[in-house]
Amino acid sequence: MSENRYAHPEYLVETAWVAEHLNDPSIRLVESNEDPLLYETGHIPGAVKVDWFTTLQHPLRRDFIDQSEFEALCSQLGISNDTTVVFYGDKHNWFACYAFWLFAYYGHVHLKIMNGGRAKWVAEGRPLTKDIPSYPPTQYRAKSPDASIRAFRDEVFRHMEQKLPLIDVRSPQEYSGELLHMPGYPQEGAQRGGHIPGAVNIPWAQAVNPENSTFKSPDELRTLFQNHGITPDKEIIAYCRIGERSSLTWFVLKYLLGYPKVKNYDGSWTEWGNLVNAPIEK
Amino acid sequence: MDQSTSLPPRLAEILDDFALSDRQEKMELLLEFSAGLLPIPAGLVEPIGQPEPVPECMTPVTVYSHDQQGRLRFYFEIPPEAPTIRGYAAIIQQGLWDATPEEVLCIPDDFYLSMGLHHILSPQRLNGLIAIIGHVKRLAARALASSSSTHPTNL
């Protein structure tokens, strides 16, 4: 195998591939953005929308929709168990990876990310439409949640105590504790600033090319993580503020670099930085 | 709605429209507002100025106020790929069109609650919106204190 090749390239498709498969009934395009209205201003023809806040989150408790709600969502979006779901979105595919991660959590098999996301599709002058498609409902059966890709706080605690690798993918200012939260965003903040002891700081956006939102080359990615001691033989947990940026890092490690044991800690700093008595490093 | 009495009439009207809408209608309304955000009139603002560095998940927003004999008009510079923020800015723009600085300063910071925006937007979004009204008020306070006609500020 060539060194400069992604470990699982079948999880990534290019915009040109998507353009050629717009009318393929075995494929469902799903747009997942940070901005909840961006889809309505125009999206790839045939694409459906999920919103991380109103669609993927549980309406009451801090958690994702449960298994039966996930089944209902897939049915409503016309996604069957054998559908190939291709995610794309704004902000370098940040929330596309978050949606991908949730689909993986409920055991959906055929998943892909469109490299470059919405920005690249638009920059290439490819078609957008405001038409909202509708598909016949399906009989979707989700699997039980895949615990191997999601970390809860107790596990993170043990991980930290065993000095296993943790990646903090937030900005250096958040990592150092200089910023408790994004300026002006106190509701998503935490009581304390800093990072989980032992965590290395690899800001998530370092994995993408800023000019076109595509992922960096396998060699560049490998170097980026290995330079911080993040190697494939280890169990790794990634986190950020609410688990959205770290889902992109999780995707990169698991599918582009083929690291077998990577989890996303979606509680992230908004949980850890508020936990009474939790150790913190600055 | 009690607070409507202290709000400029157009803003009160918009808030009522939102309050009476269901979730889906709120999204549609916000999208309509987003399409109606007025651009900065040519010649109104000199150089746009260098926006402050913006942390990665924040939308870069710049607010300007135009003072016409004590009546304010607000203009916003917001990228097209941020329709939610544009929609909210358009509500402020229309709702406070020709308002006096005093009227602007009287708006409750949590006026979005009566619109029910917290049902459709994440806390992070709401904080961005609160930040915008904060900057609008700062411009209003400056307009009160100064007679200069154009005041840019950065978010």
HADDOCK unambig.tbl for C-alpha pairs under 7 A between the chains (distance, minus, plus):
assign (segid A and resid 35 and name CA) (segid B and resid 82 and name CA) 6.12 0.50 0.50
assign (segid A and resid 35 and name CA) (segid B and resid 84 and name CA) 6.26 0.50 0.50
assign (segid A and resid 36 and name CA) (segid B and resid 84 and name CA) 6.71 0.50 0.50
assign (segid A and resid 37 and name CA) (segid B and resid 31 and name CA) 6.63 0.50 0.50
assign (segid A and resid 37 and name CA) (segid B and resid 83 and name CA) 5.84 0.50 0.50
assign (segid A and resid 37 and name CA) (segid B and resid 84 and name CA) 5.68 0.50 0.50
assign (segid A and resid 38 and name CA) (segid B and resid 81 and name CA) 6.44 0.50 0.50
assign (segid A and resid 38 and name CA) (segid B and resid 82 and name CA) 6.77 0.50 0.50
assign (segid A and resid 38 and name CA) (segid B and resid 83 and name CA) 5.93 0.50 0.50
assign (segid A and resid 53 and name CA) (segid B and resid 122 and name CA) 6.07 0.50 0.50
assign (segid A and resid 54 and name CA) (segid B and resid 120 and name CA) 6.55 0.50 0.50
assign (segid A and resid 182 and name CA) (segid B and resid 55 and name CA) 6.94 0.50 0.50
assign (segid A and resid 184 and name CA) (segid B and resid 127 and name CA) 6.09 0.50 0.50
assign (segid A and resid 184 and name CA) (segid B and resid 128 and name CA) 6.53 0.50 0.50
assign (segid A and resid 184 and name CA) (segid B and resid 131 and name CA) 5.80 0.50 0.50
assign (segid A and resid 185 and name CA) (segid B and resid 124 and name CA) 5.95 0.50 0.50
assign (segid A and resid 185 and name CA) (segid B and resid 127 and name CA) 4.87 0.50 0.50
assign (segid A and resid 185 and name CA) (segid B and resid 128 and name CA) 6.59 0.50 0.50
assign (segid A and resid 187 and name CA) (segid B and resid 123 and name CA) 6.11 0.50 0.50
assign (segid A and resid 187 and name CA) (segid B and resid 124 and name CA) 6.82 0.50 0.50
assign (segid A and resid 187 and name CA) (segid B and resid 127 and name CA) 6.92 0.50 0.50
assign (segid A and resid 188 and name CA) (segid B and resid 123 and name CA) 6.64 0.50 0.50
assign (segid A and resid 188 and name CA) (segid B and resid 124 and name CA) 6.05 0.50 0.50
